[in-house]
């Protein structure tokens, strides 16, 4: 099969190689998927660059998310999966061979049926972004009737979080963004108010609109400490999935967490409980089937241009998810 791989970490154009690799065979409890699309997430570029993770295997095929058709079954896999259109995640989390290839093998619990009306390119956008959004929103229970604020509503995770909060019955959904298309996309996803997090009166404006936020989905826990601690409601939750503003920020434990009885939770999809991840896949698929949703594909690249796809993510200006097309 054609594939992209690296044997040591570094810049995409320097370390990513292209060529033929052996066709993988599914182990017990796995399926082999003929990939039509491969999603590129920031975490994939961090692994390849070596900035966040060790190079755990002698050869790595990058990218964790994807979509395609199940074409082979390992022992014990449900025969009904054969020939099914699926979306998948975690192909290269704790495993060496991801989705930047014509085929990949993953455990059956990492795949879910892709509705017929959803294209493979969109299916490849769902794994890390949509599942992270789901986990952040629902880890502390339903959002029905709650006031929800999504930090970074224009990003891939944030945009899905706004939509899923609406779907979950939140009483109010707002977002923060830096303006421009990020604010536009936040509103298009369903945010009824969008706040410029850089404005000196941002906290006051959020409090005026809400009286306090019950659940905050935070893209920068460390960088936005002052904001989320000012607007979180009594008995509220702050759920963070990234922290560009520092790994050890000064958190107001007594003044906010204890006095307001606030739950501060971190989310990394790969280490979330298996049952929660499966619930996320099931509910996201149901959400897809129940109505028209907003999906942003920033750009598509043929397999041979996977390095350019990684560079597009690293540029930090993408509007949506970058997708590689392994069959092109």
WOFEN-V825978 format. One line per field, one symbol per residue. phi: phi as a letter, one per 40 degrees, with the letter a starting at -180 (. if undefined). psi: psi as a letter, one per 20 degrees, with the letter a starting at -180 (. if undefined). Layout:
phi->???
psi->???
This chain:
phi->.cabaabaciddccbcbbibbcccbccdgbbbbccbabcbbddccccccgcbbcccbcabccgbcaaibcbabcdgccdcccgccbbaagcbbgacbcbcacaabaddccbadbdccbccccdcccdcccccdccccbcbhcbdgccbbbcgcccccccccdccccccgdcabbabachgcccdccccchccabbcccccbdcccccccbghbcabcbcadccbdcccccbccdgcbbbbbaacchcbcccccccbccccfccbbbbbdcbcddccccccccccccdcccicbcbbbcabbcdcbdcccccccccgbcbhbcbbbccb
psi->qqrprqiqqaqghhhpqqbpqqpqpprpjrqppophqopoqhhhhgghhjihqqniqhpporphqrqbppiqprpiqphihpjppqqrrjhkojqhobjmrhqqpqqhijqqppqhipqhgghiihegghhggggggjhjrqjpirpppopliirgggghggghgghikqhpprqqrjabhggghgghijpipppoiiphjgghhghhhhjqphppopimgghkghghhhiprpkrqooqjrmhjqhmqopngghggghilppoqqppghjqqhhhhggggghgggghhirpqppoogqqqrgikhghgghhghhjjqnbpppqnhj.
